């Protein structure tokens, strides 16, 4: 289906069309949004250096995809990861996109750094949010692609690897496995204090000191509390990290203070989804506070809310899309007014999701669709969008950088998968659609 040979191009293709503003006929959702009047200009390029591109029938888990967040440096460069999801001989790449030079390239071959071979039991991806210290050192941890069984550990597998890469000097280091026997599907870095906190797939929490290069904490939270392994919200003002407690279905908020190695649980949960009447765990959230001083969050069930951490409180602002859709990643502009997300995540293989890019105006409380992307890119390029886990905004708030999963397969193919050919999308937001008042 790659009719225009996007996979072989070494530069971006650029699109801007009124068709992006046409709501799909099949899209039947709650009408609580407006549609932009001016379509965005979008640059798109398939991500390079993914070898081999396709895998054998026996490797059903294997497919190139992005599973972690995108992070921006102070000088407005963007970094993200792509992995092939294999459990043996995996390949993981960290990429840099430099808008000033309009270049996208592999910055680090993680598998080579970690000494993996075709016969090594390996993790399959980077799943959390990489962070960058003031000196330019980027920190990341790997996570499994195929669930490890006892035979892996018997043959040398120990858990998640920790690594660093300086984005200025290009020096990379393998720090080994900091907490043996656990994996790190979620992590975040406090660049001010140098604390990297990750949560393990076996209910463990790791706190790594990125200044002293040592483990500050490694183990389970007290009292049987279970840190939700898909959220690690950092409040830079206090240095505390936040998530939900999975020890019961109330999903109460948990915090961790790395300076004191102290966990706290609060009699506070995400607001109820007004349509499903259910309470969900913290999932997507802004990495920075909005103009009103709150973090804007999306629960696992699509309920959207403001979260204030200083005196922990939540306030519902409805749902993110329709009656609530899974959303793993968000971005907020530097002014703190415009909150962006794409509802759907990895769920866009279902027949009723069409990839809207949504802008939520913190000042007015209104949602606006900036574009619908699924049908446009499928019809023009044969490229089926599979949603995103990586989104960040430029330093001036004028464009979004989105790491999009996708594949050149028919949308209605029951055996199809929206993974295999991830791409980078750079969405220039029309000034008319982000007024400054």
HELIX and SHEET records of a PDB file:
HELIX    1   1 UNK A    6  UNK A    8  5                                   3    
HELIX    2   2 UNK A   18  UNK A   21  5                                   4    
HELIX    3   3 UNK A  110  UNK A  114  1                                   5    
HELIX    4   4 UNK A  150  UNK A  154  1                                   5    
HELIX    5   5 UNK A  345  UNK A  349  5                                   5    
HELIX    6   6 UNK A  374  UNK A  381  1                                   8    
HELIX    7   7 UNK A  431  UNK A  433  5                                   3    
SHEET    1   A 5 UNK A  13  UNK A  15  0                                        
SHEET    2   A 5 UNK A  41  UNK A  46 -1                                        
SHEET    3   A 5 UNK A 423  UNK A 428 -1                                        
SHEET    4   A 5 UNK A 399  UNK A 407 -1                                        
SHEET    5   A 5 UNK A 384  UNK A 393 -1                                        
SHEET    1   B 5 UNK A  33  UNK A  35  0                                        
SHEET    2   B 5 UNK A 366  UNK A 372  1                                        
SHEET    3   B 5 UNK A 356  UNK A 361 -1                                        
SHEET    4   B 5 UNK A 338  UNK A 341 -1                                        
SHEET    5   B 5 UNK A 330  UNK A 332 -1                                        
SHEET    1   C 4 UNK A  71  UNK A  72  0                                        
SHEET    2   C 4 UNK A  77  UNK A  83 -1                                        
SHEET    3   C 4 UNK A  92  UNK A  98 -1                                        
SHEET    4   C 4 UNK A 103  UNK A 109 -1                                        
SHEET    1   D 4 UNK A 131  UNK A 132  0                                        
SHEET    2   D 4 UNK A 137  UNK A 141 -1                                        
SHEET    3   D 4 UNK A 162  UNK A 166 -1                                        
SHEET    4   D 4 UNK A 172  UNK A 174 -1                                        
SHEET    1   E 4 UNK A 184  UNK A 190  0                                        
SHEET    2   E 4 UNK A 195  UNK A 200 -1                                        
SHEET    3   E 4 UNK A 204  UNK A 209 -1                                        
SHEET    4   E 4 UNK A 214  UNK A 220 -1                                        
SHEET    1   F 4 UNK A 233  UNK A 235  0                                        
SHEET    2   F 4 UNK A 240  UNK A 244 -1                                        
SHEET    3   F 4 UNK A 253  UNK A 257 -1                                        
SHEET    4   F 4 UNK A 262  UNK A 265 -1                                        
SHEET    1   G 4 UNK A 282  UNK A 285  0                                        
SHEET    2   G 4 UNK A 295  UNK A 299 -1                                        
SHEET    3   G 4 UNK A 303  UNK A 308 -1                                        
SHEET    4   G 4 UNK A 313  UNK A 319 -1                                        
END                                                                             
